[in-house]
Amino acid sequence: MTAAEEIRAACFPEDREAVQAIFREYVASPSVSLDYQGHAAEFAGLPGKYAAPDGGLLLAWQAGAVIGCAAWRRVDAERCELKRVYVRPTARGTGLGRRLVERALTLAGAAGYRRVCLDVLPEFTAARQLYADLGFIDDAPVSFNPIPGTAFLGRDLPYAPSPRAPDETIRACNSNS
């Protein structure tokens, strides 16, 4: 039996190294370079644009290890952008990606955003299907992405998630940082 997962807000500075590690794994995962995103500066300045109240960053933990993440950042007063949704290979196929996205949508709506936007690379077929299942539709880009075939998607908020599994928990960051 596998240990229960916990989805919680990343705490800074405590979780900085864990966030940087999974973000680095994420940017290394596609077959194309994501260097155009300027991720080195983003990672060095965490939480940066993902800091509350304009953004958020969730980590999924299992048995003391980070197994997934999702983040959002402000585009304007009504829209945010979903970023860095990633599930480590050992946790894929468990529905964790869906739970991370659902939680991010719920929290972004609670923060007052009326719409969430994102881009998804053509090779991320499971993510594309997940976003379609969650009601995302074609939308205008909110950030630069030069990769051919990238889908730019959006959906209105608030979002009403499916009921959580009894073993899933969420804990807010208790840090004053």
C-alpha positions as CSV (number, residue, x, y, z in Angstrom):
1,M,0.0,0.0,0.0
2,T,1.3,3.5,-0.9
3,A,1.5,6.3,1.6
4,A,-1.2,9.0,1.3
5,E,-0.3,12.1,-0.6
6,E,-0.6,15.6,0.8
7,I,-1.1,18.7,-1.3
8,R,0.0,21.9,0.3
9,A,1.1,25.4,-0.4
10,A,4.9,25.6,-0.8
11,C,6.5,27.4,2.2
12,F,9.5,29.7,1.6
13,P,12.3,29.5,2.3
14,E,11.8,26.0,3.7
15,D,10.6,24.4,0.4
16,R,12.8,26.5,-2.0
17,E,15.2,23.6,-2.8
18,A,12.3,21.1,-3.3
19,V,10.5,23.6,-5.6
20,Q,13.7,24.4,-7.6
21,A,14.4,20.6,-8.0
22,I,10.9,19.8,-9.4
23,F,10.8,22.9,-11.5
24,R,14.2,22.0,-13.0
25,E,12.9,18.5,-13.7
26,Y,9.8,19.9,-15.4
27,V,11.7,22.2,-17.7
28,A,14.0,19.3,-18.7
29,S,11.1,17.0,-19.5
30,P,10.0,18.2,-22.9
31,S,11.8,17.4,-26.1
32,V,12.2,21.1,-26.8
33,S,14.1,23.8,-24.9
34,L,12.2,26.0,-22.6
35,D,15.1,28.4,-22.2
36,Y,12.9,31.2,-23.8
37,Q,11.1,31.3,-20.4
38,G,14.0,32.7,-18.5
39,H,13.5,30.0,-15.9
40,A,17.0,30.4,-14.2
41,A,16.0,33.9,-13.0
42,E,12.5,32.6,-12.0
43,F,14.0,29.8,-10.0
44,A,16.5,32.0,-8.3
45,G,13.8,34.5,-7.2
46,L,11.2,32.0,-5.9
47,P,8.5,32.5,-4.9
48,G,8.5,35.6,-7.2
49,K,5.3,35.9,-9.2
50,Y,3.9,32.8,-7.5
51,A,3.8,34.6,-4.1
52,A,0.4,35.2,-2.5
53,P,-1.9,37.0,-2.8
54,D,-1.4,37.3,-6.6
55,G,-0.2,33.8,-7.1
56,G,0.3,30.4,-5.5
57,L,2.4,27.3,-5.6
58,L,1.3,23.9,-4.6
59,L,3.5,20.8,-3.9
60,A,2.2,17.3,-3.7
61,W,4.2,15.2,-1.1
62,Q,4.2,11.5,-0.5
63,A,6.4,9.7,2.0
64,G,8.5,12.9,2.5
65,A,9.2,13.5,-1.2
66,V,7.7,15.9,-3.6
67,I,5.9,14.1,-6.4
68,G,4.1,16.9,-8.2
69,C,3.5,20.7,-8.4
70,A,1.2,23.3,-9.8
71,A,1.5,27.1,-9.7
72,W,-0.4,30.2,-10.9
73,R,0.5,33.8,-11.3
74,R,-1.3,37.1,-12.0
75,V,-1.9,38.2,-15.6
76,D,-4.2,41.1,-14.7
77,A,-6.9,41.8,-12.1
78,E,-9.3,39.2,-13.5
79,R,-7.0,36.5,-15.0
80,C,-4.2,34.3,-13.8
81,E,-2.0,31.9,-15.7
82,L,-1.6,28.2,-14.6
83,K,2.1,27.3,-14.8
84,R,4.5,24.5,-13.9
85,V,1.9,21.7,-13.6
86,Y,4.1,18.6,-13.3
87,V,3.8,15.1,-11.9
88,R,6.9,12.9,-11.5
89,P,6.9,9.7,-13.5
90,T,6.5,7.5,-10.4
91,A,3.2,9.2,-9.6
92,R,1.7,9.4,-13.1
93,G,-1.6,7.6,-13.8
94,T,-2.8,8.2,-10.2
95,G,-5.0,11.2,-10.9
96,L,-2.6,13.5,-9.0
97,G,-2.3,15.9,-12.0
98,R,-6.0,16.4,-11.9
99,R,-6.1,16.9,-8.2
100,L,-3.3,19.5,-8.4
101,V,-5.0,21.4,-11.2
102,E,-8.4,21.3,-9.5
103,R,-6.9,22.6,-6.3
104,A,-5.1,25.4,-8.2
105,L,-8.3,26.4,-9.9
106,T,-10.2,26.4,-6.7
107,L,-7.6,28.6,-4.9
108,A,-7.2,30.9,-7.9
109,G,-11.0,31.5,-7.9
110,A,-11.0,32.1,-4.2
111,A,-8.2,34.7,-4.7
112,G,-10.7,36.6,-6.9
113,Y,-9.6,35.6,-10.4
114,R,-12.4,35.2,-12.9
115,R,-10.4,33.3,-15.6
116,V,-7.4,31.0,-15.7
117,C,-5.3,30.7,-18.9
118,L,-2.4,28.4,-19.8
119,D,-0.3,27.1,-22.6
120,V,0.5,23.4,-23.2
121,L,3.1,21.9,-25.5
122,P,2.0,19.6,-28.3
123,E,3.8,16.6,-26.8
124,F,2.0,16.8,-23.4
125,T,-1.0,14.8,-24.6
126,A,-2.2,13.7,-21.2
127,A,-2.2,17.3,-20.0
128,R,-4.1,18.4,-23.1
129,Q,-6.8,15.8,-22.4
130,L,-6.9,16.7,-18.7
131,Y,-7.5,20.4,-19.6
132,A,-10.2,19.5,-22.1
133,D,-11.9,17.3,-19.4
134,L,-11.8,20.3,-17.0
135,G,-13.5,22.6,-19.5
136,F,-10.6,24.5,-21.0
137,I,-11.1,25.9,-24.5
138,D,-8.9,27.7,-27.0
139,D,-8.0,31.2,-25.8
140,A,-5.6,34.0,-26.6
141,P,-2.0,33.7,-25.4
142,V,-1.2,35.5,-22.2
143,S,2.5,34.9,-22.3
144,F,5.1,34.3,-25.0
145,N,5.6,30.7,-26.3
146,P,7.3,30.2,-29.6
147,I,6.9,26.4,-29.8
148,P,4.9,25.4,-32.9
149,G,1.7,23.5,-32.0
150,T,1.4,24.9,-28.5
151,A,-2.2,25.2,-27.4
152,F,-3.3,28.3,-25.6
153,L,-6.3,27.6,-23.4
154,G,-8.5,29.2,-20.8
155,R,-11.6,28.7,-18.7
156,D,-13.8,30.8,-16.4
157,L,-13.7,30.6,-12.7
158,P,-14.9,29.8,-10.1
159,Y,-14.3,26.2,-10.4
160,A,-16.3,23.5,-8.6
161,P,-14.0,20.5,-8.1
162,S,-15.0,16.9,-7.7
163,P,-15.2,15.6,-4.2
164,R,-11.7,14.9,-2.7
165,A,-10.6,11.5,-1.8
166,P,-10.8,11.0,2.0
167,D,-7.0,10.5,2.2
168,E,-6.1,13.7,0.4
169,T,-5.3,16.7,2.6
170,I,-4.3,20.3,2.0
171,R,-2.3,22.4,4.5
172,A,-1.6,26.0,4.1
173,C,2.0,27.3,4.5
174,N,2.5,28.4,8.1
175,S,5.6,30.4,7.3
176,N,5.8,34.1,7.7
177,S,8.3,34.4,4.9
